[in-house]
Amino acid sequence: MAPQTTSRPGWGDLRRVAGDTRPPAPLVILLAFVAQLAWVGVASMLDPGEGTLFAGVVLVAAVGAWWLTVPASMWLAAISFLVADGFVQGSQGQLVWNGGVDLVLMLALVLACALSAESGYDVTSLHPRTPRRRDE
């Protein structure tokens, strides 16, 4: 029987390749969600404006997506949109639809998460972490 080779995960693959050292996707998504809620809560007390709040949510999503596969990063983008829409545009989690602003926010989140996930995979596959021996 021929040995199976592992290939790069595709856009529809939720599973990771064997030997992938990234943390579990649910943990990363949960941490990003908590970080976004904390950012929106703390930053809204300073009243920086919607643009700054949106930029922070997109930045946290992109940083979180670095450790995810592309399909998992799309889940992070969707959750990030709900946080931004419910707590920045709406009040106390109430979702509102504002047309063009929401479309731009969705596009920014999807692009940031997809590019970050792809970049993260490329960097980690080019420079895999190898454990060092203690005698080196």
BELQUICOR-V355560 format. One record per residue. N is the residue number from 1. RES is the residue in one small letter. PHI is phi in degrees with one decimal (* if undefined). PSI is psi in whole degrees, 0 to 359 (999 if undefined). Layout:
# BELQUICOR-V355560
n={N N}
res={RES RES}
phi={PHI PHI}
psi={PSI PSI}
This chain:
# BELQUICOR-V355560
n={1 2 3 4 5 6 7 8 9 10 11 12 13 14 15 16 17 18 19 20 21 22 23 24 25 26 27 28 29 30 31 32 33 34 35 36 37 38 39 40 41 42 43 44 45 46 47 48 49 50 51 52 53 54 55 56 57 58 59 60 61 62 63 64 65 66 67 68 69 70 71 72 73 74 75 76 77 78 79 80 81 82 83 84 85 86 87 88 89 90 91 92 93 94 95 96 97 98 99 100 101 102 103 104 105 106 107 108 109 110 111 112 113 114 115 116 117 118 119 120 121 122 123 124 125 126 127 128 129 130 131 132 133 134 135 136}
res={m a p q t t s r p g w g d l r r v a g d t r p p a p l v i l l a f v a q l a w v g v a s m l d p g e g t l f a g v v l v a a v g a w w l t v p a s m w l a a i s f l v a d g f v q g s q g q l v w n g g v d l v l m l a l v l a c a l s a e s g y d v t s l h p r t p r r r d e}
phi={* -76.7 -68.9 -81.1 -105.0 -95.6 -115.6 -64.7 -66.3 -84.4 -68.2 -102.1 -83.9 -85.0 -83.7 -95.7 -74.3 -64.4 85.3 -70.5 -97.4 -70.9 -67.4 -61.1 -59.1 -59.2 -66.0 -64.7 -65.0 -63.6 -64.1 -65.6 -61.5 -65.1 -65.1 -67.8 -62.8 -64.4 -60.0 -65.0 -65.7 -72.0 -69.0 -68.5 -68.8 -85.2 54.4 -82.8 108.2 -63.8 -60.0 -68.3 -64.3 -62.2 -61.5 -64.9 -65.0 -64.9 -64.1 -63.5 -64.4 -65.9 -66.1 -66.2 -67.7 -54.4 -97.7 -115.3 -78.4 -62.2 -60.9 -67.1 -69.4 -69.4 -64.9 -63.9 -62.9 -65.6 -65.0 -63.7 -62.7 -64.7 -64.5 -65.1 -71.3 -81.2 -109.1 -99.2 -82.3 -86.2 -127.0 54.4 88.2 -78.8 -77.6 -133.3 -115.3 -115.7 66.7 -59.5 -62.9 -69.0 -64.1 -64.7 -62.1 -60.8 -62.1 -62.9 -67.2 -64.6 -65.0 -62.3 -69.1 -65.5 -64.9 -67.4 -64.3 -65.0 -64.4 -61.3 -66.3 -62.5 -67.1 -70.0 -79.2 -78.1 -125.3 -68.3 -80.0 -115.0 -65.7 -86.7 -80.6 -70.8 -85.9 -84.4}
psi={134 142 145 140 145 138 175 136 140 182 338 358 121 336 155 164 159 139 6 127 6 153 163 141 316 324 316 317 319 316 320 320 314 320 322 318 319 316 312 320 312 315 328 335 332 348 59 347 157 322 317 320 316 317 320 319 317 320 316 320 318 320 318 323 341 325 12 163 167 314 320 327 334 326 320 321 319 316 321 321 318 322 312 318 321 327 343 307 316 189 133 40 5 121 137 155 121 23 246 321 318 322 318 318 315 314 317 318 316 314 315 316 317 314 321 318 316 316 318 318 317 317 315 332 331 327 73 147 125 133 136 146 151 337 4 999}
